[in-house]
């Protein structure tokens, strides 16, 4: 994609995407392995499918310590442990596809979780795992935005490098042209003007890059704060639950009534 077009897309994403309502995760049976339907969790995200796939691949690779395998249109992590979801091993599968026909900047992520032997997880029997899966999926949007902003920054860095190389070439050409004296005076003037324009353009690109870096740092700080807040809320809920259990266990048990002395005849 043209760097300018990619830049405009990113700016549009920041201008409208950040204000969009948070998409909700839906739980329902969906096609699995291109044949049967099993329970799954799905969410619609803003972002190109290739970028969403890259974010998910890195996230699950880091969380499981292994690389996913392509299986029938899915990315599979079979017999893997992902602590953000559960402490025990599971079979994890996900699929990334366009959010709709012609929707280049919209992607649907579908997550399948199995406890093993085709036992696909549902809210009714694994509420804690499902809650963790929903939290993971809903947190993807900010991660995708940060990733795509990074892509734009890398494109801008490459553009600046190209401009610098062109500037260096123009300087060398200018030195060579100056040795041609009167016959090339007009060419030297034109080259000088072009060089000045390149200097201005490089300065503008560097300022734009600094703006993007500042925005990226701000987005990462917001994400880290939200993650810390969610973790603290979860920790407090778990602490309260343990405290209630301890209080129930510490309540004195009722004592049996004392035995009545038996009456006997003489």
C-alpha positions in Angstrom: 0.0 0.0 0.0 1.2 3.5 -0.7 2.7 5.1 2.5 0.5 8.2 2.1 -2.6 6.1 1.7 -1.7 4.0 4.7 -1.1 7.1 6.7 -4.5 8.5 5.8 -6.1 5.2 6.7 -4.4 5.3 10.1 -5.5 8.9 10.8 -9.1 8.0 9.8 -8.9 5.0 12.2 -7.7 7.3 15.1 -10.4 9.9 14.3 -13.4 7.6 14.1 -12.3 4.3 15.5 -11.4 5.5 19.0 -14.9 7.0 19.4 -16.7 3.9 18.2 -18.7 1.8 20.6 -17.0 -1.2 22.0 -18.0 -4.3 20.2 -19.4 -7.2 22.3 -18.4 -10.8 22.2 -21.1 -13.2 21.1 -21.2 -16.9 22.1 -22.8 -19.3 19.6 -22.2 -22.5 17.6 -20.2 -21.8 14.4 -18.5 -23.9 11.7 -15.4 -25.6 12.9 -12.8 -27.4 10.7 -15.1 -26.4 7.7 -17.7 -29.1 8.6 -19.3 -29.3 12.1 -20.6 -26.5 14.2 -19.3 -26.1 17.8 -19.6 -23.5 20.5 -17.4 -20.4 19.9 -16.8 -16.8 20.9 -16.6 -14.1 18.2 -16.0 -10.3 18.0 -15.9 -7.8 15.2 -12.8 -5.5 15.2 -11.6 -2.5 13.3 -8.4 -3.3 11.5 -7.1 -5.2 8.5 -7.3 -9.0 8.8 -3.5 -9.5 8.2 -2.8 -7.1 11.1 -5.3 -8.7 13.4 -3.9 -12.1 12.6 -0.4 -10.8 13.3 -1.5 -9.5 16.7 -3.2 -12.8 17.6 -0.3 -14.9 16.5 2.2 -13.0 18.6 -0.2 -12.9 21.6 -0.8 -16.6 21.6 2.8 -17.5 20.8 3.9 -15.4 23.8 1.2 -16.8 26.1 1.6 -20.5 25.2 5.4 -20.5 24.4 4.7 -22.4 21.1 3.9 -21.5 17.6 0.4 -22.1 16.3 -0.3 -24.5 13.4 -2.6 -23.9 10.4 -5.4 -26.4 10.4 -8.4 -26.2 8.0 -8.5 -22.4 8.0 -7.8 -22.1 11.7 -4.7 -21.4 13.8 -4.4 -24.2 16.3 -2.7 -24.6 19.7 -3.5 -28.1 20.8 -2.6 -29.3 24.3 -1.4 -25.8 25.2 -1.5 -23.8 28.4 -2.5 -20.2 28.2 -2.5 -18.7 31.8 -4.7 -15.7 30.8 -7.5 -18.2 30.0 -7.0 -21.1 32.4 -4.3 -22.9 34.4 -4.8 -26.3 32.8 -4.0 -27.2 29.2 -6.6 -26.8 26.5 -7.0 -27.0 22.7 -7.2 -23.4 21.3 -8.3 -22.4 17.8 -9.0 -19.1 16.2 -10.0 -17.8 12.8 -9.6 -14.3 11.4 -11.6 -13.2 8.4 -13.0 -10.0 6.9 -15.8 -8.4 8.8 -17.9 -8.4 5.6 -17.8 -8.3 1.9 -15.5 -5.4 0.8 -14.7 -4.5 4.4 -10.9 -4.2 4.2 -10.6 -2.4 7.6 -13.0 -4.7 9.5 -12.2 -8.2 10.8 -14.0 -10.9 12.7 -12.2 -13.0 15.2 -13.7 -16.4 16.2 -12.2 -18.3 19.1 -12.8 -22.0 19.8 -11.8 -23.5 23.2 -11.8 -27.2 24.0 -11.1 -28.9 27.3 -10.0 -31.9 25.2 -11.6 -34.8 23.3 -14.0 -32.4 21.5 -15.4 -31.0 24.8 -15.9 -27.4 23.6 -16.2 -24.9 26.4 -19.5 -23.1 27.1 -20.6 -20.5 29.7 -22.7 -23.1 31.5 -19.9 -25.4 32.4 -16.8 -23.2 32.4 -17.9 -19.7 33.4 -14.4 -18.5 34.6 -12.7 -19.6 31.4 -15.4 -18.0 29.3 -15.1 -14.7 31.3 -11.4 -14.7 30.7 -11.9 -15.4 26.9 -14.3 -12.5 26.6 -11.9 -10.2 28.4 -9.1 -11.3 26.0 -11.2 -10.7 22.9 -12.5 -7.3 24.0 -9.0 -6.2 24.8 -7.8 -7.0 21.2 -9.1 -3.7 19.7 -6.6 -1.5 21.5 -3.8 -3.9 20.7 -4.7 -3.9 17.0 -4.8 -0.1 16.9 -1.3 0.1 18.5 0.1 -2.5 16.0 -1.3 -0.7 13.0 0.0 2.6 14.3 3.4 0.9 14.5 3.1 -0.2 10.9 2.4 3.4 9.9 5.4 4.7 11.8 7.7 2.1 10.2 6.4 3.2 6.7 7.2 6.8 7.7 10.7 5.9 8.8 11.3 4.2 5.5 10.0 7.2 3.7 12.3 9.5 5.6 15.3 7.2 4.9 14.4 7.4 1.2 14.3 11.2 1.4 17.6 11.4 3.2 19.3 9.1 0.5 17.8 11.3 -2.2 19.1 14.4 -0.4 22.6 12.9 -0.2 22.5 12.1 -3.9 21.4 15.6 -4.7 24.3 17.0 -2.7 26.8 14.8 -4.6 25.3 15.8 -7.9 25.5 19.4 -6.9 29.2 19.2 -6.1 29.8 17.5 -9.5 27.7 20.1 -11.3 29.6 23.0 -9.7 32.8 21.8 -11.6 31.1 22.4 -14.9 31.2 26.2 -14.5 29.2 28.4 -16.7 27.8 25.6 -18.9 25.8 24.1 -16.0 24.8 27.2 -13.9 21.1 26.8 -14.6 21.2 23.1 -13.7 23.0 24.0 -10.4 20.3 26.5 -9.5 17.5 24.0 -10.2 19.3 21.4 -8.1 19.7 23.8 -5.2 16.0 24.6 -5.2 15.1 20.9 -5.3 17.5 20.3 -2.4 16.0 23.0 -0.3 12.5 21.5 -0.9 13.8 18.1 0.2 15.2 19.5 3.4 11.8 21.1 4.2 10.0 17.8 3.4 12.4 15.8 5.6 11.7 18.2 8.5 8.0 17.8 8.0 8.2 14.0 8.0 10.4 13.9 11.1 7.9 16.2 13.0 5.1 13.9 11.9 7.0 10.9 13.1 7.5 12.5 16.5 3.8 13.2 16.7 3.1 9.5 15.9 5.6 8.3 18.5 4.0 10.5 21.2 0.5 9.2 20.3 1.7 5.6 20.4 3.2 6.1 23.8 -0.1 7.7 25.0 -2.1 4.7 23.7 0.3 2.2 25.4 0.0 4.0 28.7 -3.9 3.9 28.5 -3.8 0.2 27.7 -1.4 -0.5 30.6 -3.6 1.5 33.0 -6.8 -0.3 31.8 -5.0 -3.7 32.1 -3.8 -2.9 35.7 -7.3 -1.7 36.7 -8.9 -4.9 35.4 -6.3 -7.0 37.2 -6.8 -5.1 40.5 -10.6 -5.5 40.2 -10.2 -9.2 39.6 -7.8 -9.5 42.5 -10.1 -7.7 44.9 -13.0 -9.9 43.9 -11.0 -13.0 44.5 -9.8 -11.7 47.9 -13.4 -10.9 48.9 -14.5 -14.4 47.9 -11.7 -16.0 49.9 -12.5 -13.9 52.9 -16.2 -15.0 52.8 -15.1 -18.6 52.6 -12.7 -18.2 55.6 -15.5 -16.5 57.6 -17.8 -19.3 56.9 -15.2 -21.8 58.0 -14.4 -19.9 61.2 -18.0 -19.8 62.4 -18.4 -22.1 65.5 -20.1 -25.4 64.9 -23.3 -26.1 67.0 -22.6 -28.3 70.1 -24.8 -31.3 70.8 -27.1 -31.0 73.9 -25.8 -32.5 77.2 -27.0 -36.1 77.9 -29.9 -36.4 80.4 -29.2 -38.6 83.4 -31.2 -41.9 83.1 -33.8 -42.8 85.8 -33.5 -46.3 87.4 -35.8 -48.2 89.7 -34.6 -49.8 92.9 
